[in-house]
Amino acid sequence: MLHGASSILMKLSKGLNETIQGISFQLWPPATTLITLLDRHRTSHPTPLSSLFDSCSVPHRRLRLLELGSGTGAVGIAAAALLGASVTITDLPHVLPNLQFNIAANAKILELHGGAVDAAALQWGQTADMEAIGREYDVILGSDLVYHENLYDPLLETLRFLLLGREQKVVFLMSHLKRWKKESAFFKKANKFFDVEVIHTDSPCNGSRIGVTVYQFVRKCNGGGKLKSDFT
């Protein structure tokens, strides 16, 4: 097993103790689930992610990944190290210093495993931010994104930009721990534009009645709504 995943988590924890605290500065269970799946894939254990990443691989080019709502940047940094990928981690502007701190803290690990990470501001639904980030990614990642009801529509607008704006099929992987019934409204809206499939479920732990679920979002075969011309 690569030492990358465990070392990354240790360095992120150290960084968190030295920076501001808040929702974006904590490592939540859905992030840990994604990191664990990435690690298993890297060590050749079959996972629900294996066929996806194998199909996205292009000879002599790093995988290009984008992480939404990165918070600590744990998932994106781990993906870069474990997959040797080029990853852009994103969050609100005030979170960027923490993301940059954690990238720097793991620079040697990233270099050792051929990964690269950069951080950028992305406010969901904001056209200027979305266009600055672009669409040239193989896979989009996110963990614990569905928690504020007022963010459902901006998140979906961002996903429509990223997944419906290219002829190439792009996959969004979202790790999620259900907390409130109102979250079903997000998935109901998402199903209008995307085929949403459960690809992994953790067993409950730490006294929880439910485990973390990993969803795969892809555009519907009929387009699922607006395409590239609607975003240009």
Backbone torsions as a table, in degrees:
resi	resn	phi	psi	omega
1	MET	NA	133.4	175.3
2	LEU	-58.8	142.1	175.9
3	HIS	-79.2	-4.7	-174.4
4	GLY	-57.1	-48.6	-173.4
5	ALA	-63.3	-48.9	-178.2
6	SER	-67.5	-38.7	179.9
7	SER	-65.8	-38.5	178.8
8	ILE	-61.7	-45.6	-179.0
9	LEU	-62.6	-39.0	179.0
10	MET	-63.9	-42.5	-177.8
11	LYS	-71.9	-35.1	176.0
12	LEU	-64.2	-43.0	-179.8
13	SER	-60.3	-41.1	178.1
14	LYS	-61.8	-42.3	-179.8
15	GLY	-64.3	-36.9	-177.7
16	LEU	-65.2	-33.5	-179.6
17	ASN	-70.5	-16.0	-175.8
18	GLU	-105.9	3.2	-177.7
19	THR	-128.0	-179.5	-178.6
20	ILE	-63.7	152.9	178.8
21	GLN	-103.8	156.3	179.8
22	GLY	160.4	-179.3	-177.6
23	ILE	-55.0	-43.6	-175.7
24	SER	-75.0	-8.0	-174.0
25	PHE	-112.0	20.6	178.9
26	GLN	-123.8	151.0	177.6
27	LEU	-96.0	113.8	-175.2
28	TRP	-97.6	158.5	-177.5
29	PRO	-52.9	-40.3	179.5
30	PRO	-59.6	-33.1	176.9
31	ALA	-65.9	-43.3	179.1
32	THR	-60.8	-39.1	178.7
33	THR	-61.5	-46.2	180.0
34	LEU	-63.9	-42.2	179.3
35	ILE	-61.5	-42.1	179.1
36	THR	-61.9	-43.2	178.1
37	LEU	-64.6	-40.2	177.8
38	LEU	-62.9	-41.5	-179.2
39	ASP	-65.4	-43.2	178.8
40	ARG	-63.4	-40.0	177.7
41	HIS	-61.3	-44.2	-177.6
42	ARG	-64.4	-31.6	-178.9
43	THR	-93.7	20.2	173.1
44	SER	68.4	19.0	170.4
45	HIS	-86.4	125.6	-178.9
46	PRO	-58.8	131.8	177.0
47	THR	-136.9	169.3	175.7
48	PRO	-61.1	-15.9	-179.1
49	LEU	-88.1	-15.3	-170.9
50	SER	-59.3	-52.7	-177.6
51	SER	-64.7	-34.2	179.7
52	LEU	-63.8	-53.1	-177.1
53	PHE	-69.4	-33.7	176.9
54	ASP	-64.1	-39.3	-178.8
55	SER	-71.9	-25.0	-178.8
56	CYS	-86.5	-13.8	-175.3
57	SER	-65.9	134.8	176.7
58	VAL	-122.4	127.7	-178.5
59	PRO	-55.1	137.3	175.1
60	HIS	64.7	22.6	175.4
61	ARG	-142.8	138.1	175.2
62	ARG	-67.6	147.8	167.8
63	LEU	-60.9	142.9	178.6
64	ARG	-111.1	115.2	-176.2
65	LEU	-120.4	150.3	175.3
66	LEU	-126.4	130.9	175.4
67	GLU	-110.3	129.7	177.5
68	LEU	-94.5	145.5	176.3
69	GLY	53.0	51.8	-167.8
70	SER	-66.9	-30.4	179.8
71	GLY	64.5	-103.2	177.4
72	THR	-78.2	-20.1	-173.6
73	GLY	83.8	7.2	-174.7
74	ALA	-56.7	-48.1	-176.3
75	VAL	-65.3	-47.2	-178.3
76	GLY	-64.5	-42.9	179.3
77	ILE	-65.7	-42.5	177.5
78	ALA	-62.3	-42.5	180.0
79	ALA	-61.9	-41.4	179.3
80	ALA	-62.2	-44.2	-178.5
81	ALA	-71.9	-42.5	-174.5
82	LEU	-77.5	-28.2	-177.7
83	LEU	-108.2	-5.0	-173.7
84	GLY	62.3	36.9	-172.3
85	ALA	-98.0	163.5	170.8
86	SER	-98.8	117.3	-170.6
87	VAL	-125.1	134.1	170.4
88	THR	-105.8	119.6	177.7
89	ILE	-102.4	139.4	-171.8
90	THR	-134.7	153.7	173.6
91	ASP	-170.4	-171.9	179.1
92	LEU	-66.7	155.6	-175.8
93	PRO	-53.3	-38.3	-176.3
94	HIS	-71.5	-11.8	179.7
95	VAL	-89.8	-16.8	-174.1
96	LEU	-56.5	-41.6	179.2
97	PRO	-57.3	-38.0	178.5
98	ASN	-68.8	-40.0	177.0
99	LEU	-61.6	-44.6	-178.7
100	GLN	-66.3	-36.6	175.9
101	PHE	-59.3	-46.7	-176.6
102	ASN	-71.6	-32.5	173.9
103	ILE	-62.5	-47.9	-179.3
104	ALA	-62.8	-38.6	-178.9
105	ALA	-64.4	-24.0	-177.3
106	ASN	-112.6	18.3	-176.3
107	ALA	-58.5	-41.2	-177.8
108	LYS	-67.6	-39.2	178.1
109	ILE	-64.0	-43.5	180.0
110	LEU	-63.2	-44.0	179.3
111	GLU	-63.6	-41.4	-179.1
112	LEU	-60.0	-37.2	-174.9
113	HIS	-104.6	10.3	173.3
114	GLY	75.4	21.6	179.1
115	GLY	-99.2	161.5	178.1
116	ALA	-142.3	138.2	-179.0
117	VAL	-134.2	136.5	169.3
118	ASP	-130.8	158.1	-177.4
119	ALA	-116.7	143.4	179.8
120	ALA	-147.0	150.4	176.6
121	ALA	-77.9	136.2	175.7
122	LEU	-147.2	109.7	172.1
123	GLN	-95.9	117.6	-173.9
124	TRP	-55.8	138.3	176.8
125	GLY	82.5	-7.4	-179.9
126	GLN	-87.2	114.0	-173.8
127	THR	-55.4	-45.3	-177.5
128	ALA	-61.0	-43.1	179.2
129	ASP	-65.5	-43.0	-178.1
130	MET	-64.6	-42.2	-179.7
131	GLU	-67.9	-33.7	177.7
132	ALA	-66.8	-36.7	178.4
133	ILE	-71.7	-38.5	-179.9
134	GLY	81.7	-175.6	-175.6
135	ARG	-121.4	4.8	-170.3
136	GLU	-83.2	65.6	-179.6
137	TYR	-128.9	150.6	178.0
138	ASP	-85.1	-38.3	-177.7
139	VAL	-143.6	141.8	174.7
140	ILE	-107.6	136.7	-179.9
141	LEU	-119.5	151.0	174.6
142	GLY	-163.6	146.5	177.0
143	SER	-139.1	134.9	177.6
144	ASP	55.4	49.8	-177.6
145	LEU	-92.8	-21.9	-172.1
146	VAL	-100.4	83.6	179.5
147	TYR	-133.6	-26.6	176.1
148	HIS	-109.5	122.9	-175.9
149	GLU	-59.0	-33.1	-178.2
150	ASN	-72.0	-7.8	179.2
151	LEU	-99.0	-5.2	-178.0
152	TYR	-58.4	-52.1	-177.1
153	ASP	-66.5	-44.2	176.1
154	PRO	-60.4	-38.3	177.8
155	LEU	-64.9	-44.0	179.1
156	LEU	-64.6	-37.3	177.0
157	GLU	-62.7	-39.9	178.0
158	THR	-65.9	-42.4	178.4
159	LEU	-65.0	-37.3	177.5
160	ARG	-64.0	-40.6	177.5
161	PHE	-61.1	-44.8	-174.1
162	LEU	-78.6	-38.0	-172.9
163	LEU	-96.7	-26.6	-177.2
164	LEU	-100.6	-5.1	-173.3
165	GLY	-91.8	3.3	-179.2
166	ARG	-131.2	152.8	175.7
167	GLU	-71.6	-33.8	177.7
168	GLN	-69.6	138.1	177.6
169	LYS	-72.0	127.5	178.5
170	VAL	-116.8	139.4	-177.1
171	VAL	-108.3	137.9	173.1
172	PHE	-109.6	122.5	176.2
173	LEU	-105.0	122.6	-178.5
174	MET	-125.6	122.4	175.7
175	SER	-95.7	130.0	-169.4
176	HIS	-143.9	138.1	173.1
177	LEU	-113.9	113.2	-177.2
178	LYS	-66.7	132.1	179.3
179	ARG	-123.8	-35.7	-175.4
180	TRP	-133.1	149.8	178.5
181	LYS	-61.9	-30.6	-176.3
182	LYS	-62.5	-18.0	-179.6
183	GLU	-63.3	-21.8	179.7
184	SER	-60.9	-25.6	178.8
185	ALA	-63.6	-36.8	177.5
186	PHE	-62.9	-47.2	-176.9
187	PHE	-68.4	-33.1	177.0
188	LYS	-63.9	-43.0	177.5
189	LYS	-67.2	-41.5	-178.5
190	ALA	-60.9	-36.3	-178.1
191	ASN	-66.8	-13.8	175.7
192	LYS	-72.1	-27.5	-174.3
193	PHE	-113.5	-25.5	-171.9
194	PHE	-130.5	153.0	165.8
195	ASP	-85.1	119.0	-175.7
196	VAL	-111.8	125.2	-175.5
197	GLU	-131.3	137.3	172.1
198	VAL	-79.5	124.0	-178.9
199	ILE	-113.8	-9.9	179.2
200	HIS	-162.8	142.8	174.5
201	THR	-138.1	127.2	175.2
202	ASP	-80.3	154.9	170.5
203	SER	-73.1	148.7	177.7
204	PRO	-59.9	147.3	177.1
205	CYS	-149.5	170.0	179.1
206	ASN	53.4	39.2	176.6
207	GLY	80.0	0.3	179.6
208	SER	-77.4	149.9	178.5
209	ARG	-85.7	-15.8	-179.2
210	ILE	-133.5	157.3	179.2
211	GLY	-103.9	172.5	177.5
212	VAL	-69.5	138.4	178.5
213	THR	-115.6	138.7	175.9
214	VAL	-109.7	124.7	-178.6
215	TYR	-107.9	148.5	171.8
216	GLN	-114.4	125.9	177.8
217	PHE	-111.2	129.8	170.3
218	VAL	-136.9	156.1	-179.9
219	ARG	-65.3	148.9	177.9
220	LYS	-67.4	152.1	-178.0
221	CYS	-60.0	-29.4	-179.7
222	ASN	-88.4	9.3	178.7
223	GLY	101.0	-31.8	175.5
224	GLY	62.0	25.6	177.8
225	GLY	125.1	-144.0	-173.6
226	LYS	-70.8	142.9	177.6
227	LEU	-113.3	-166.8	-169.5
228	LYS	-51.5	-43.0	-175.3
229	SER	-61.3	-23.5	-178.7
230	ASP	-79.5	-13.3	-177.4
231	PHE	-111.1	4.7	-178.0
232	THR	-110.2	NA	NA
